[in-house]
């Protein structure tokens, strides 16, 4: 797990906490902020996944042509 993965997971967890607190205290703004944090973290993680997949594909192509 990379540092970016850890940061995204932490941001998502923070968002869940904010959302839960917002629901518990009937604070719609805090609840929405928590949901927003979770969406942002998920989007960042998706970008990291695409980047990792592209890097692995590039490495596979290099290996296929014998260029390390």
Chimera marker file (.cmm) of the C-alpha trace (Angstrom):
<marker_set name="trace">
<marker id="1" x="0.000" y="0.000" z="0.000" r="1" g="1" b="0" radius="0.5"/>
<marker id="2" x="1.454" y="3.319" z="-1.078" r="1" g="1" b="0" radius="0.5"/>
<marker id="3" x="1.429" y="6.573" z="0.836" r="1" g="1" b="0" radius="0.5"/>
<marker id="4" x="-1.274" y="7.877" z="-1.511" r="1" g="1" b="0" radius="0.5"/>
<marker id="5" x="-3.440" y="4.829" z="-0.725" r="1" g="1" b="0" radius="0.5"/>
<marker id="6" x="-3.030" y="5.447" z="2.997" r="1" g="1" b="0" radius="0.5"/>
<marker id="7" x="-3.873" y="9.141" z="2.623" r="1" g="1" b="0" radius="0.5"/>
<marker id="8" x="-6.953" y="8.354" z="0.542" r="1" g="1" b="0" radius="0.5"/>
<marker id="9" x="-8.128" y="5.779" z="3.070" r="1" g="1" b="0" radius="0.5"/>
<marker id="10" x="-7.633" y="8.251" z="5.911" r="1" g="1" b="0" radius="0.5"/>
<marker id="11" x="-9.525" y="10.961" z="4.020" r="1" g="1" b="0" radius="0.5"/>
<marker id="12" x="-12.375" y="8.555" z="3.326" r="1" g="1" b="0" radius="0.5"/>
<marker id="13" x="-12.517" y="7.509" z="6.995" r="1" g="1" b="0" radius="0.5"/>
<marker id="14" x="-12.539" y="11.144" z="8.088" r="1" g="1" b="0" radius="0.5"/>
<marker id="15" x="-15.418" y="11.752" z="5.699" r="1" g="1" b="0" radius="0.5"/>
<marker id="16" x="-17.364" y="8.862" z="7.192" r="1" g="1" b="0" radius="0.5"/>
<marker id="17" x="-16.840" y="10.272" z="10.683" r="1" g="1" b="0" radius="0.5"/>
<marker id="18" x="-17.961" y="13.742" z="9.595" r="1" g="1" b="0" radius="0.5"/>
<marker id="19" x="-21.013" y="12.290" z="7.885" r="1" g="1" b="0" radius="0.5"/>
<marker id="20" x="-21.900" y="10.263" z="10.975" r="1" g="1" b="0" radius="0.5"/>
<marker id="21" x="-21.475" y="13.252" z="13.279" r="1" g="1" b="0" radius="0.5"/>
<marker id="22" x="-23.568" y="15.358" z="10.946" r="1" g="1" b="0" radius="0.5"/>
<marker id="23" x="-26.363" y="12.796" z="11.024" r="1" g="1" b="0" radius="0.5"/>
<marker id="24" x="-26.128" y="12.390" z="14.801" r="1" g="1" b="0" radius="0.5"/>
<marker id="25" x="-26.256" y="16.134" z="15.442" r="1" g="1" b="0" radius="0.5"/>
<marker id="26" x="-28.725" y="16.899" z="12.638" r="1" g="1" b="0" radius="0.5"/>
<marker id="27" x="-26.067" y="19.100" z="11.004" r="1" g="1" b="0" radius="0.5"/>
<marker id="28" x="-26.728" y="18.809" z="7.263" r="1" g="1" b="0" radius="0.5"/>
<marker id="29" x="-23.682" y="20.900" z="6.357" r="1" g="1" b="0" radius="0.5"/>
<marker id="30" x="-21.284" y="18.602" z="8.247" r="1" g="1" b="0" radius="0.5"/>
<marker id="31" x="-23.006" y="15.535" z="6.816" r="1" g="1" b="0" radius="0.5"/>
<marker id="32" x="-22.628" y="16.907" z="3.262" r="1" g="1" b="0" radius="0.5"/>
<marker id="33" x="-18.990" y="17.809" z="3.915" r="1" g="1" b="0" radius="0.5"/>
<marker id="34" x="-18.335" y="14.235" z="5.045" r="1" g="1" b="0" radius="0.5"/>
<marker id="35" x="-19.974" y="12.833" z="1.942" r="1" g="1" b="0" radius="0.5"/>
<marker id="36" x="-17.936" y="15.201" z="-0.209" r="1" g="1" b="0" radius="0.5"/>
<marker id="37" x="-14.705" y="14.116" z="1.486" r="1" g="1" b="0" radius="0.5"/>
<marker id="38" x="-15.552" y="10.481" z="0.779" r="1" g="1" b="0" radius="0.5"/>
<marker id="39" x="-16.264" y="11.168" z="-2.900" r="1" g="1" b="0" radius="0.5"/>
<marker id="40" x="-13.002" y="13.104" z="-3.280" r="1" g="1" b="0" radius="0.5"/>
<marker id="41" x="-11.030" y="10.289" z="-1.648" r="1" g="1" b="0" radius="0.5"/>
<marker id="42" x="-12.675" y="7.698" z="-3.896" r="1" g="1" b="0" radius="0.5"/>
<marker id="43" x="-11.896" y="9.767" z="-6.999" r="1" g="1" b="0" radius="0.5"/>
<marker id="44" x="-8.266" y="10.160" z="-5.944" r="1" g="1" b="0" radius="0.5"/>
<marker id="45" x="-8.024" y="6.418" z="-5.330" r="1" g="1" b="0" radius="0.5"/>
<marker id="46" x="-9.490" y="5.695" z="-8.766" r="1" g="1" b="0" radius="0.5"/>
<marker id="47" x="-6.840" y="7.949" z="-10.306" r="1" g="1" b="0" radius="0.5"/>
<marker id="48" x="-4.117" y="6.128" z="-8.392" r="1" g="1" b="0" radius="0.5"/>
<marker id="49" x="-5.480" y="2.786" z="-9.615" r="1" g="1" b="0" radius="0.5"/>
<marker id="50" x="-5.397" y="3.961" z="-13.237" r="1" g="1" b="0" radius="0.5"/>
<marker id="51" x="-1.852" y="5.269" z="-12.789" r="1" g="1" b="0" radius="0.5"/>
<marker id="52" x="-0.723" y="1.967" z="-11.261" r="1" g="1" b="0" radius="0.5"/>
<marker id="53" x="-2.375" y="-0.056" z="-14.041" r="1" g="1" b="0" radius="0.5"/>
<marker id="54" x="-0.713" y="2.092" z="-16.720" r="1" g="1" b="0" radius="0.5"/>
<marker id="55" x="2.671" y="1.704" z="-15.031" r="1" g="1" b="0" radius="0.5"/>
<marker id="56" x="2.275" y="-2.090" z="-14.872" r="1" g="1" b="0" radius="0.5"/>
<marker id="57" x="1.191" y="-2.204" z="-18.520" r="1" g="1" b="0" radius="0.5"/>
<marker id="58" x="4.271" y="-0.200" z="-19.489" r="1" g="1" b="0" radius="0.5"/>
<marker id="59" x="6.501" y="-2.546" z="-17.528" r="1" g="1" b="0" radius="0.5"/>
<marker id="60" x="4.889" y="-5.555" z="-19.216" r="1" g="1" b="0" radius="0.5"/>
<marker id="61" x="5.524" y="-4.067" z="-22.648" r="1" g="1" b="0" radius="0.5"/>
<marker id="62" x="9.162" y="-3.374" z="-21.762" r="1" g="1" b="0" radius="0.5"/>
<marker id="63" x="9.543" y="-6.945" z="-20.509" r="1" g="1" b="0" radius="0.5"/>
<marker id="64" x="7.955" y="-8.312" z="-23.669" r="1" g="1" b="0" radius="0.5"/>
<marker id="65" x="10.555" y="-6.536" z="-25.770" r="1" g="1" b="0" radius="0.5"/>
<marker id="66" x="13.383" y="-7.414" z="-23.422" r="1" g="1" b="0" radius="0.5"/>
<marker id="67" x="14.105" y="-3.835" z="-22.432" r="1" g="1" b="0" radius="0.5"/>
<marker id="68" x="14.526" y="-3.452" z="-18.694" r="1" g="1" b="0" radius="0.5"/>
<link id1="1" id2="2" r="1" g="1" b="0" radius="0.2"/>
<link id1="2" id2="3" r="1" g="1" b="0" radius="0.2"/>
<link id1="3" id2="4" r="1" g="1" b="0" radius="0.2"/>
<link id1="4" id2="5" r="1" g="1" b="0" radius="0.2"/>
<link id1="5" id2="6" r="1" g="1" b="0" radius="0.2"/>
<link id1="6" id2="7" r="1" g="1" b="0" radius="0.2"/>
<link id1="7" id2="8" r="1" g="1" b="0" radius="0.2"/>
<link id1="8" id2="9" r="1" g="1" b="0" radius="0.2"/>
<link id1="9" id2="10" r="1" g="1" b="0" radius="0.2"/>
<link id1="10" id2="11" r="1" g="1" b="0" radius="0.2"/>
<link id1="11" id2="12" r="1" g="1" b="0" radius="0.2"/>
<link id1="12" id2="13" r="1" g="1" b="0" radius="0.2"/>
<link id1="13" id2="14" r="1" g="1" b="0" radius="0.2"/>
<link id1="14" id2="15" r="1" g="1" b="0" radius="0.2"/>
<link id1="15" id2="16" r="1" g="1" b="0" radius="0.2"/>
<link id1="16" id2="17" r="1" g="1" b="0" radius="0.2"/>
<link id1="17" id2="18" r="1" g="1" b="0" radius="0.2"/>
<link id1="18" id2="19" r="1" g="1" b="0" radius="0.2"/>
<link id1="19" id2="20" r="1" g="1" b="0" radius="0.2"/>
<link id1="20" id2="21" r="1" g="1" b="0" radius="0.2"/>
<link id1="21" id2="22" r="1" g="1" b="0" radius="0.2"/>
<link id1="22" id2="23" r="1" g="1" b="0" radius="0.2"/>
<link id1="23" id2="24" r="1" g="1" b="0" radius="0.2"/>
<link id1="24" id2="25" r="1" g="1" b="0" radius="0.2"/>
<link id1="25" id2="26" r="1" g="1" b="0" radius="0.2"/>
<link id1="26" id2="27" r="1" g="1" b="0" radius="0.2"/>
<link id1="27" id2="28" r="1" g="1" b="0" radius="0.2"/>
<link id1="28" id2="29" r="1" g="1" b="0" radius="0.2"/>
<link id1="29" id2="30" r="1" g="1" b="0" radius="0.2"/>
<link id1="30" id2="31" r="1" g="1" b="0" radius="0.2"/>
<link id1="31" id2="32" r="1" g="1" b="0" radius="0.2"/>
<link id1="32" id2="33" r="1" g="1" b="0" radius="0.2"/>
<link id1="33" id2="34" r="1" g="1" b="0" radius="0.2"/>
<link id1="34" id2="35" r="1" g="1" b="0" radius="0.2"/>
<link id1="35" id2="36" r="1" g="1" b="0" radius="0.2"/>
<link id1="36" id2="37" r="1" g="1" b="0" radius="0.2"/>
<link id1="37" id2="38" r="1" g="1" b="0" radius="0.2"/>
<link id1="38" id2="39" r="1" g="1" b="0" radius="0.2"/>
<link id1="39" id2="40" r="1" g="1" b="0" radius="0.2"/>
<link id1="40" id2="41" r="1" g="1" b="0" radius="0.2"/>
<link id1="41" id2="42" r="1" g="1" b="0" radius="0.2"/>
<link id1="42" id2="43" r="1" g="1" b="0" radius="0.2"/>
<link id1="43" id2="44" r="1" g="1" b="0" radius="0.2"/>
<link id1="44" id2="45" r="1" g="1" b="0" radius="0.2"/>
<link id1="45" id2="46" r="1" g="1" b="0" radius="0.2"/>
<link id1="46" id2="47" r="1" g="1" b="0" radius="0.2"/>
<link id1="47" id2="48" r="1" g="1" b="0" radius="0.2"/>
<link id1="48" id2="49" r="1" g="1" b="0" radius="0.2"/>
<link id1="49" id2="50" r="1" g="1" b="0" radius="0.2"/>
<link id1="50" id2="51" r="1" g="1" b="0" radius="0.2"/>
<link id1="51" id2="52" r="1" g="1" b="0" radius="0.2"/>
<link id1="52" id2="53" r="1" g="1" b="0" radius="0.2"/>
<link id1="53" id2="54" r="1" g="1" b="0" radius="0.2"/>
<link id1="54" id2="55" r="1" g="1" b="0" radius="0.2"/>
<link id1="55" id2="56" r="1" g="1" b="0" radius="0.2"/>
<link id1="56" id2="57" r="1" g="1" b="0" radius="0.2"/>
<link id1="57" id2="58" r="1" g="1" b="0" radius="0.2"/>
<link id1="58" id2="59" r="1" g="1" b="0" radius="0.2"/>
<link id1="59" id2="60" r="1" g="1" b="0" radius="0.2"/>
<link id1="60" id2="61" r="1" g="1" b="0" radius="0.2"/>
<link id1="61" id2="62" r="1" g="1" b="0" radius="0.2"/>
<link id1="62" id2="63" r="1" g="1" b="0" radius="0.2"/>
<link id1="63" id2="64" r="1" g="1" b="0" radius="0.2"/>
<link id1="64" id2="65" r="1" g="1" b="0" radius="0.2"/>
<link id1="65" id2="66" r="1" g="1" b="0" radius="0.2"/>
<link id1="66" id2="67" r="1" g="1" b="0" radius="0.2"/>
<link id1="67" id2="68" r="1" g="1" b="0" radius="0.2"/>
</marker_set>
